[in-house]
Amino acid sequence: MSRKNRSPEEQARRAKIRELLQSSNISSMDDIQNLFKETIAEFMENGLESELDEELGYSKYDYKNKDTDNSRNGH
C-alpha cells in the first residue's frame, strides 16, 4: 500500500505532532494517555469557546460588538 500524497498543511501538522511527542518525554503508556487527555480537553475547550462566540455574535472580552442581552457568564 502506498502512502497518499499529503498537503503541506498536513505535513506541517504531523511535524508539530512529532515535535510534541519528542518534547513530552513519554516513557510509558500512561504518559501517552495523559497527553491524549490533555489534547482532547484543549480541543473541546477551544471548540466550545468558538461555538459560544458564534452563538452570541461577539468574542470573549469584545463588548464593543455586543448586540445581544445574552452574557458569557452562563446565564
DOTOR-937604 format. One record per residue: residue number from 1; residue in three letters; x, y, z of N, C-alpha, C, O in turn. Coordinates in nm, 4 decimals, padded with zeros to 6 digits, always signed. Layout:
<pts>
<pt i="NUM" aa="Ala" n_x="X" n_y="Y" n_z="Z" ca_x="X" ca_y="Y" ca_z="Z" c_x="X" c_y="Y" c_z="Z" o_x="X" o_y="Y" o_z="Z"/>
...
</pts>
This chain:
<pts>
<pt i="1" aa="Met" n_x="+00.0847" n_y="-00.1160" n_z="+00.0000" ca_x="+00.0000" ca_y="+00.0000" ca_z="+00.0000" c_x="+00.0905" c_y="+00.1239" c_z="+00.0000" o_x="+00.1828" o_y="+00.1344" o_z="+00.0808"/>
<pt i="2" aa="Ser" n_x="+00.0633" n_y="+00.2158" n_z="-00.0901" ca_x="+00.1450" ca_y="+00.3367" ca_z="-00.0971" c_x="+00.0865" c_y="+00.4458" c_z="-00.0096" o_x="-00.0334" o_y="+00.4478" o_z="+00.0181"/>
<pt i="3" aa="Arg" n_x="+00.1723" n_y="+00.5360" n_z="+00.0332" ca_x="+00.1286" ca_y="+00.6496" ca_z="+00.1143" c_x="+00.0646" c_y="+00.7517" c_z="+00.0230" o_x="+00.1131" o_y="+00.7777" o_z="-00.0871"/>
<pt i="4" aa="Lys" n_x="-00.0435" n_y="+00.8086" n_z="+00.0691" ca_x="-00.1084" ca_y="+00.9106" ca_z="-00.0116" c_x="-00.0286" c_y="+01.0402" c_z="-00.0049" o_x="+00.0446" o_y="+01.0654" o_z="+00.0908"/>
<pt i="5" aa="Asn" n_x="-00.0440" n_y="+01.1195" n_z="-00.1061" ca_x="+00.0240" ca_y="+01.2496" ca_z="-00.1072" c_x="-00.0422" c_y="+01.3397" c_z="-00.0051" o_x="-00.1638" o_y="+01.3583" o_z="-00.0062"/>
<pt i="6" aa="Arg" n_x="+00.0382" n_y="+01.3946" n_z="+00.0822" ca_x="-00.0137" ca_y="+01.4811" ca_z="+00.1881" c_x="+00.0073" c_y="+01.6265" c_z="+00.1503" o_x="+00.1071" o_y="+01.6632" o_z="+00.0883"/>
<pt i="7" aa="Ser" n_x="-00.0880" n_y="+01.7071" n_z="+00.1888" ca_x="-00.0769" ca_y="+01.8504" ca_z="+00.1625" c_x="+00.0308" c_y="+01.9098" c_z="+00.2529" o_x="+00.0666" o_y="+01.8501" o_z="+00.3544"/>
<pt i="8" aa="Pro" n_x="+00.0819" n_y="+02.0258" n_z="+00.2167" ca_x="+00.1813" ca_y="+02.0910" ca_z="+00.3031" c_x="+00.1266" c_y="+02.1193" c_z="+00.4431" o_x="+00.2007" o_y="+02.1124" o_z="+00.5412"/>
<pt i="9" aa="Glu" n_x="-00.0030" n_y="+02.1513" n_z="+00.4526" ca_x="-00.0631" ca_y="+02.1769" ca_z="+00.5840" c_x="-00.0618" c_y="+02.0514" c_z="+00.6699" o_x="-00.0300" o_y="+02.0565" o_z="+00.7887"/>
<pt i="10" aa="Glu" n_x="-00.0966" n_y="+01.9387" n_z="+00.6087" ca_x="-00.0975" ca_y="+01.8128" ca_z="+00.6840" c_x="+00.0449" c_y="+01.7733" c_z="+00.7233" o_x="+00.0672" o_y="+01.7245" o_z="+00.8341"/>
<pt i="11" aa="Gln" n_x="+00.1392" n_y="+01.7938" n_z="+00.6350" ca_x="+00.2778" ca_y="+01.7632" ca_z="+00.6682" c_x="+00.3256" c_y="+01.8496" c_z="+00.7845" o_x="+00.3966" o_y="+01.8014" o_z="+00.8728"/>
<pt i="12" aa="Ala" n_x="+00.2867" n_y="+01.9772" n_z="+00.7847" ca_x="+00.3256" ca_y="+02.0669" ca_z="+00.8937" c_x="+00.2621" c_y="+02.0239" c_z="+01.0251" o_x="+00.3277" o_y="+02.0263" o_z="+01.1292"/>
<pt i="13" aa="Arg" n_x="+00.1338" n_y="+01.9842" n_z="+01.0213" ca_x="+00.0671" ca_y="+01.9349" ca_z="+01.1433" c_x="+00.1363" c_y="+01.8108" c_z="+01.1968" o_x="+00.1589" o_y="+01.7985" o_z="+01.3172"/>
<pt i="14" aa="Arg" n_x="+00.1699" n_y="+01.7187" n_z="+01.1071" ca_x="+00.2359" ca_y="+01.5959" ca_z="+01.1503" c_x="+00.3734" c_y="+01.6251" c_z="+01.2104" o_x="+00.4143" o_y="+01.5607" o_z="+01.3070"/>
<pt i="15" aa="Ala" n_x="+00.4431" n_y="+01.7206" n_z="+01.1538" ca_x="+00.5745" ca_y="+01.7586" ca_z="+01.2086" c_x="+00.5584" c_y="+01.8163" c_z="+01.3492" o_x="+00.6383" o_y="+01.7863" o_z="+01.4379"/>
<pt i="16" aa="Lys" n_x="+00.4562" n_y="+01.8986" n_z="+01.3699" ca_x="+00.4312" ca_y="+01.9541" ca_z="+01.5028" c_x="+00.3942" c_y="+01.8447" c_z="+01.6017" o_x="+00.4350" o_y="+01.8497" o_z="+01.7177"/>
<pt i="17" aa="Ile" n_x="+00.3175" n_y="+01.7461" n_z="+01.5569" ca_x="+00.2796" ca_y="+01.6346" ca_z="+01.6449" c_x="+00.4044" c_y="+01.5549" c_z="+01.6836" o_x="+00.4217" o_y="+01.5190" o_z="+01.8001"/>
<pt i="18" aa="Arg" n_x="+00.4906" n_y="+01.5274" n_z="+01.5864" ca_x="+00.6148" ca_y="+01.4557" ca_z="+01.6168" c_x="+00.7001" c_y="+01.5345" c_z="+01.7159" o_x="+00.7577" o_y="+01.4772" o_z="+01.8084"/>
<pt i="19" aa="Glu" n_x="+00.7079" n_y="+01.6660" n_z="+01.6961" ca_x="+00.7846" ca_y="+01.7511" ca_z="+01.7869" c_x="+00.7257" c_y="+01.7471" c_z="+01.9282" o_x="+00.7994" o_y="+01.7399" o_z="+02.0265"/>
<pt i="20" aa="Leu" n_x="+00.5925" n_y="+01.7520" n_z="+01.9377" ca_x="+00.5263" ca_y="+01.7443" ca_z="+02.0685" c_x="+00.5565" c_y="+01.6114" c_z="+02.1369" o_x="+00.5869" o_y="+01.6082" o_z="+02.2561"/>
<pt i="21" aa="Leu" n_x="+00.5482" n_y="+01.5031" n_z="+02.0624" ca_x="+00.5753" ca_y="+01.3713" ca_z="+02.1206" c_x="+00.7193" c_y="+01.3603" c_z="+02.1698" o_x="+00.7450" o_y="+01.3024" o_z="+02.2753"/>
<pt i="22" aa="Gln" n_x="+00.8116" n_y="+01.4153" n_z="+02.0942" ca_x="+00.9524" ca_y="+01.4088" ca_z="+02.1346" c_x="+00.9796" c_y="+01.4957" c_z="+02.2565" o_x="+01.0589" o_y="+01.4587" o_z="+02.3430"/>
<pt i="23" aa="Ser" n_x="+00.9140" n_y="+01.6111" n_z="+02.2636" ca_x="+00.9406" ca_y="+01.7020" ca_z="+02.3752" c_x="+00.8640" c_y="+01.6652" c_z="+02.5017" o_x="+00.8924" o_y="+01.7185" o_z="+02.6090"/>
<pt i="24" aa="Ser" n_x="+00.7670" n_y="+01.5743" n_z="+02.4899" ca_x="+00.6843" ca_y="+01.5386" ca_z="+02.6051" c_x="+00.7479" c_y="+01.4360" c_z="+02.6964" o_x="+00.6921" o_y="+01.4042" o_z="+02.8015"/>
<pt i="25" aa="Asn" n_x="+00.8621" n_y="+01.3840" n_z="+02.6592" ca_x="+00.9332" ca_y="+01.2879" ca_z="+02.7428" c_x="+00.8439" c_y="+01.1707" c_z="+02.7816" o_x="+00.8278" o_y="+01.1395" o_z="+02.8995"/>
<pt i="26" aa="Ile" n_x="+00.7867" n_y="+01.1070" n_z="+02.6816" ca_x="+00.6952" ca_y="+00.9952" ca_z="+02.7029" c_x="+00.7756" c_y="+00.8692" c_z="+02.7301" o_x="+00.8634" o_y="+00.8315" o_z="+02.6524"/>
<pt i="27" aa="Ser" n_x="+00.7438" n_y="+00.8040" n_z="+02.8433" ca_x="+00.8169" ca_y="+00.6832" ca_z="+02.8786" c_x="+00.7249" c_y="+00.5657" c_z="+02.9092" o_x="+00.7716" o_y="+00.4545" o_z="+02.9340"/>
<pt i="28" aa="Ser" n_x="+00.5938" n_y="+00.5903" n_z="+02.9075" ca_x="+00.5018" ca_y="+00.4800" ca_z="+02.9359" c_x="+00.3683" c_y="+00.5047" c_z="+02.8667" o_x="+00.3434" o_y="+00.6132" o_z="+02.8140"/>
<pt i="29" aa="Met" n_x="+00.2845" n_y="+00.4048" n_z="+02.8675" ca_x="+00.1513" ca_y="+00.4171" ca_z="+02.8096" c_x="+00.0683" c_y="+00.5189" c_z="+02.8869" o_x="-00.0148" o_y="+00.5879" o_z="+02.8279"/>
<pt i="30" aa="Asp" n_x="+00.0890" n_y="+00.5292" n_z="+03.0163" ca_x="+00.0175" ca_y="+00.6294" ca_z="+03.0965" c_x="+00.0521" c_y="+00.7710" c_z="+03.0503" o_x="-00.0346" o_y="+00.8583" o_z="+03.0471"/>
<pt i="31" aa="Asp" n_x="+00.1775" n_y="+00.7935" n_z="+03.0150" ca_x="+00.2182" ca_y="+00.9241" ca_z="+02.9640" c_x="+00.1443" c_y="+00.9566" c_z="+02.8337" o_x="+00.1006" o_y="+01.0699" o_z="+02.8132"/>
<pt i="32" aa="Ile" n_x="+00.1308" n_y="+00.8574" n_z="+02.7466" ca_x="+00.0587" ca_y="+00.8762" ca_z="+02.6202" c_x="-00.0876" c_y="+00.9067" c_z="+02.6477" o_x="-00.1440" o_y="+00.9980" o_z="+02.5874"/>
<pt i="33" aa="Gln" n_x="-00.1496" n_y="+00.8320" n_z="+02.7376" ca_x="-00.2901" ca_y="+00.8551" ca_z="+02.7706" c_x="-00.3109" c_y="+00.9946" c_z="+02.8300" o_x="-00.4079" o_y="+01.0620" o_z="+02.7954"/>
<pt i="34" aa="Asn" n_x="-00.2229" n_y="+01.0380" n_z="+02.9172" ca_x="-00.2345" ca_y="+01.1718" ca_z="+02.9757" c_x="-00.2192" c_y="+01.2802" c_z="+02.8697" o_x="-00.2906" o_y="+01.3804" o_z="+02.8731"/>
<pt i="35" aa="Leu" n_x="-00.1275" n_y="+01.2614" n_z="+02.7760" ca_x="-00.1096" ca_y="+01.3575" ca_z="+02.6683" c_x="-00.2356" c_y="+01.3648" c_z="+02.5823" o_x="-00.2786" o_y="+01.4740" o_z="+02.5451"/>
<pt i="36" aa="Phe" n_x="-00.2953" n_y="+01.2496" n_z="+02.5503" ca_x="-00.4190" ca_y="+01.2486" ca_z="+02.4724" c_x="-00.5322" c_y="+01.3167" c_z="+02.5480" o_x="-00.6095" o_y="+01.3918" o_z="+02.4886"/>
<pt i="37" aa="Lys" n_x="-00.5429" n_y="+01.2917" n_z="+02.6773" ca_x="-00.6471" ca_y="+01.3565" ca_z="+02.7576" c_x="-00.6330" c_y="+01.5083" c_z="+02.7555" o_x="-00.7312" o_y="+01.5805" o_z="+02.7383"/>
<pt i="38" aa="Glu" n_x="-00.5103" n_y="+01.5556" n_z="+02.7730" ca_x="-00.4854" ca_y="+01.6995" ca_z="+02.7718" c_x="-00.5168" c_y="+01.7589" c_z="+02.6348" o_x="-00.5751" o_y="+01.8669" o_z="+02.6253"/>
<pt i="39" aa="Thr" n_x="-00.4780" n_y="+01.6880" n_z="+02.5288" ca_x="-00.5017" ca_y="+01.7360" ca_z="+02.3932" c_x="-00.6503" c_y="+01.7427" c_z="+02.3628" o_x="-00.6980" o_y="+01.8423" o_z="+02.3083"/>
<pt i="40" aa="Ile" n_x="-00.7240" n_y="+01.6382" n_z="+02.3973" ca_x="-00.8675" ca_y="+01.6361" ca_z="+02.3721" c_x="-00.9377" c_y="+01.7438" c_z="+02.4538" o_x="-01.0297" o_y="+01.8086" o_z="+02.4040"/>
<pt i="41" aa="Ala" n_x="-00.8960" n_y="+01.7637" n_z="+02.5776" ca_x="-00.9562" ca_y="+01.8681" ca_z="+02.6609" c_x="-00.9343" c_y="+02.0052" c_z="+02.5983" o_x="-01.0253" o_y="+02.0881" o_z="+02.5970"/>
<pt i="42" aa="Glu" n_x="-00.8160" n_y="+02.0292" n_z="+02.5472" ca_x="-00.7868" ca_y="+02.1582" ca_z="+02.4825" c_x="-00.8717" c_y="+02.1779" c_z="+02.3577" o_x="-00.9246" o_y="+02.2868" o_z="+02.3356"/>
<pt i="43" aa="Phe" n_x="-00.8857" n_y="+02.0736" n_z="+02.2757" ca_x="-00.9707" ca_y="+02.0821" ca_z="+02.1568" c_x="-01.1153" c_y="+02.1104" c_z="+02.1947" o_x="-01.1816" o_y="+02.1929" o_z="+02.1318"/>
<pt i="44" aa="Met" n_x="-01.1637" n_y="+02.0424" n_z="+02.2968" ca_x="-01.3029" ca_y="+02.0617" ca_z="+02.3388" c_x="-01.3252" c_y="+02.2034" c_z="+02.3903" o_x="-01.4247" o_y="+02.2668" o_z="+02.3553"/>
<pt i="45" aa="Glu" n_x="-01.2345" n_y="+02.2533" n_z="+02.4722" ca_x="-01.2481" ca_y="+02.3890" ca_z="+02.5261" c_x="-01.2474" c_y="+02.4923" c_z="+02.4138" o_x="-01.3285" o_y="+02.5849" o_z="+02.4139"/>
<pt i="46" aa="Asn" n_x="-01.1563" n_y="+02.4766" n_z="+02.3185" ca_x="-01.1497" ca_y="+02.5705" ca_z="+02.2066" c_x="-01.2741" c_y="+02.5620" c_z="+02.1197" o_x="-01.3255" o_y="+02.6643" o_z="+02.0745"/>
<pt i="47" aa="Gly" n_x="-01.3227" n_y="+02.4408" n_z="+02.0960" ca_x="-01.4435" ca_y="+02.4233" ca_z="+02.0160" c_x="-01.5655" c_y="+02.4847" c_z="+02.0817" o_x="-01.6454" o_y="+02.5511" o_z="+02.0156"/>
<pt i="48" aa="Leu" n_x="-01.5803" n_y="+02.4629" n_z="+02.2115" ca_x="-01.6948" ca_y="+02.5196" ca_z="+02.2837" c_x="-01.6865" c_y="+02.6716" c_z="+02.2894" o_x="-01.7882" o_y="+02.7400" o_z="+02.2779"/>
<pt i="49" aa="Glu" n_x="-01.5669" n_y="+02.7240" n_z="+02.3068" ca_x="-01.5483" ca_y="+02.8692" ca_z="+02.3083" c_x="-01.5849" c_y="+02.9290" c_z="+02.1730" o_x="-01.6506" o_y="+03.0329" o_z="+02.1671"/>
<pt i="50" aa="Ser" n_x="-01.5435" n_y="+02.8650" n_z="+02.0651" ca_x="-01.5776" ca_y="+02.9118" ca_z="+01.9302" c_x="-01.7272" c_y="+02.9060" c_z="+01.9059" o_x="-01.7848" o_y="+02.9968" o_z="+01.8461"/>
<pt i="51" aa="Glu" n_x="-01.7900" n_y="+02.7985" n_z="+01.9527" ca_x="-01.9347" ca_y="+02.7847" ca_z="+01.9374" c_x="-02.0073" c_y="+02.8966" c_z="+02.0126" o_x="-02.1046" o_y="+02.9524" o_z="+01.9618"/>
<pt i="52" aa="Leu" n_x="-01.9610" n_y="+02.9290" n_z="+02.1316" ca_x="-02.0215" ca_y="+03.0366" ca_z="+02.2098" c_x="-02.0009" c_y="+03.1718" c_z="+02.1414" o_x="-02.0919" o_y="+03.2548" o_z="+02.1389"/>
<pt i="53" aa="Asp" n_x="-01.8815" n_y="+03.1941" n_z="+02.0861" ca_x="-01.8555" ca_y="+03.3184" ca_z="+02.0121" c_x="-01.9547" c_y="+03.3338" c_z="+01.8970" o_x="-02.0113" o_y="+03.4412" o_z="+01.8766"/>
<pt i="54" aa="Glu" n_x="-01.9750" n_y="+03.2261" n_z="+01.8226" ca_x="-02.0650" ca_y="+03.2322" ca_z="+01.7080" c_x="-02.2099" c_y="+03.2512" c_z="+01.7513" o_x="-02.2836" o_y="+03.3271" o_z="+01.6883"/>
<pt i="55" aa="Glu" n_x="-02.2509" n_y="+03.1843" n_z="+01.8560" ca_x="-02.3893" ca_y="+03.1938" ca_z="+01.9033" c_x="-02.4209" c_y="+03.3341" c_z="+01.9549" o_x="-02.5272" o_y="+03.3886" o_z="+01.9254"/>
<pt i="56" aa="Leu" n_x="-02.3301" n_y="+03.3918" n_z="+02.0309" ca_x="-02.3545" ca_y="+03.5236" ca_z="+02.0891" c_x="-02.3244" c_y="+03.6373" c_z="+01.9918" o_x="-02.3791" o_y="+03.7466" o_z="+02.0057"/>
<pt i="57" aa="Gly" n_x="-02.2392" n_y="+03.6127" n_z="+01.8949" ca_x="-02.2072" ca_y="+03.7150" ca_z="+01.7969" c_x="-02.0916" c_y="+03.8040" c_z="+01.8355" o_x="-02.0639" o_y="+03.9017" o_z="+01.7658"/>
<pt i="58" aa="Tyr" n_x="-02.0239" n_y="+03.7739" n_z="+01.9433" ca_x="-01.9054" ca_y="+03.8500" ca_z="+01.9831" c_x="-01.8120" c_y="+03.7584" c_z="+02.0601" o_x="-01.8554" o_y="+03.6617" o_z="+02.1227"/>
<pt i="59" aa="Ser" n_x="-01.6840" n_y="+03.7899" n_z="+02.0546" ca_x="-01.5870" ca_y="+03.7047" ca_z="+02.1230" c_x="-01.5669" c_y="+03.7521" c_z="+02.2666" o_x="-01.6108" o_y="+03.8603" o_z="+02.3056"/>
<pt i="60" aa="Lys" n_x="-01.5004" n_y="+03.6694" n_z="+02.3418" ca_x="-01.4749" ca_y="+03.6992" ca_z="+02.4824" c_x="-01.3991" c_y="+03.8314" c_z="+02.4951" o_x="-01.3019" o_y="+03.8554" o_z="+02.4235"/>
<pt i="61" aa="Tyr" n_x="-01.4441" n_y="+03.9157" n_z="+02.5861" ca_x="-01.3853" ca_y="+04.0474" ca_z="+02.6144" c_x="-01.4077" c_y="+04.1496" c_z="+02.5021" o_x="-01.3479" o_y="+04.2571" o_z="+02.5045"/>
<pt i="62" aa="Asp" n_x="-01.4925" n_y="+04.1176" n_z="+02.4044" ca_x="-01.5205" ca_y="+04.2099" ca_z="+02.2942" c_x="-01.6595" c_y="+04.2704" c_z="+02.3142" o_x="-01.7530" o_y="+04.2395" o_z="+02.2403"/>
<pt i="63" aa="Tyr" n_x="-01.6716" n_y="+04.3552" n_z="+02.4130" ca_x="-01.8012" ca_y="+04.4109" ca_z="+02.4494" c_x="-01.8452" c_y="+04.5219" c_z="+02.3541" o_x="-01.9628" o_y="+04.5585" o_z="+02.3529"/>
<pt i="64" aa="Lys" n_x="-01.7541" n_y="+04.5755" n_z="+02.2751" ca_x="-01.7904" ca_y="+04.6805" ca_z="+02.1800" c_x="-01.8844" c_y="+04.6272" c_z="+02.0723" o_x="-01.9701" o_y="+04.7009" o_z="+02.0234"/>
<pt i="65" aa="Asn" n_x="-01.8698" n_y="+04.5008" n_z="+02.0348" ca_x="-01.9517" ca_y="+04.4411" ca_z="+01.9290" c_x="-02.0687" c_y="+04.3612" c_z="+01.9846" o_x="-02.1311" o_y="+04.2847" o_z="+01.9112"/>
<pt i="66" aa="Lys" n_x="-02.0987" n_y="+04.3773" n_z="+02.1097" ca_x="-02.2063" ca_y="+04.3023" ca_z="+02.1733" c_x="-02.3404" c_y="+04.3639" c_z="+02.1350" o_x="-02.3712" o_y="+04.4767" o_z="+02.1733"/>
<pt i="67" aa="Asp" n_x="-02.4201" n_y="+04.2882" n_z="+02.0584" ca_x="-02.5527" ca_y="+04.3332" ca_z="+02.0153" c_x="-02.6611" c_y="+04.2435" c_z="+02.0728" o_x="-02.7638" o_y="+04.2224" o_z="+02.0082"/>
<pt i="68" aa="Thr" n_x="-02.6409" n_y="+04.1911" n_z="+02.1912" ca_x="-02.7361" ca_y="+04.0974" ca_z="+02.2498" c_x="-02.7434" c_y="+04.1179" c_z="+02.3997" o_x="-02.6523" o_y="+04.1744" o_z="+02.4602"/>
<pt i="69" aa="Asp" n_x="-02.8526" n_y="+04.0714" n_z="+02.4595" ca_x="-02.8666" ca_y="+04.0740" ca_z="+02.6042" c_x="-02.8030" c_y="+03.9518" c_z="+02.6699" o_x="-02.7861" o_y="+03.9473" o_z="+02.7917"/>
<pt i="70" aa="Asn" n_x="-02.7680" n_y="+03.8526" n_z="+02.5875" ca_x="-02.7034" ca_y="+03.7316" ca_z="+02.6403" c_x="-02.5653" c_y="+03.7659" c_z="+02.6932" o_x="-02.4980" o_y="+03.8557" o_z="+02.6427"/>
<pt i="71" aa="Ser" n_x="-02.5253" n_y="+03.6939" n_z="+02.7942" ca_x="-02.3944" ca_y="+03.7160" ca_z="+02.8552" c_x="-02.3127" c_y="+03.5895" c_z="+02.8487" o_x="-02.3658" o_y="+03.4807" o_z="+02.8268"/>
<pt i="72" aa="Arg" n_x="-02.1847" n_y="+03.6043" n_z="+02.8678" ca_x="-02.0930" ca_y="+03.4910" ca_z="+02.8655" c_x="-02.0745" c_y="+03.4317" c_z="+03.0044" o_x="-01.9849" o_y="+03.3497" o_z="+03.0247"/>
<pt i="73" aa="Asn" n_x="-02.1574" n_y="+03.4714" n_z="+03.1003" ca_x="-02.1423" ca_y="+03.4225" ca_z="+03.2361" c_x="-02.2271" c_y="+03.2994" c_z="+03.2653" o_x="-02.2376" o_y="+03.2574" o_z="+03.3805"/>
<pt i="74" aa="Gly" n_x="-02.2874" n_y="+03.2413" n_z="+03.1627" ca_x="-02.3649" ca_y="+03.1184" ca_z="+03.1803" c_x="-02.5126" c_y="+03.1427" c_z="+03.2014" o_x="-02.5871" o_y="+03.0467" o_z="+03.2213"/>
<pt i="75" aa="His" n_x="-02.5579" n_y="+03.2652" n_z="+03.1980" ca_x="-02.6993" ca_y="+03.2963" ca_z="+03.2176" c_x="-02.7546" c_y="+03.3686" c_z="+03.0966" o_x="-02.8727" o_y="+03.4033" o_z="+03.0942"/>
</pts>
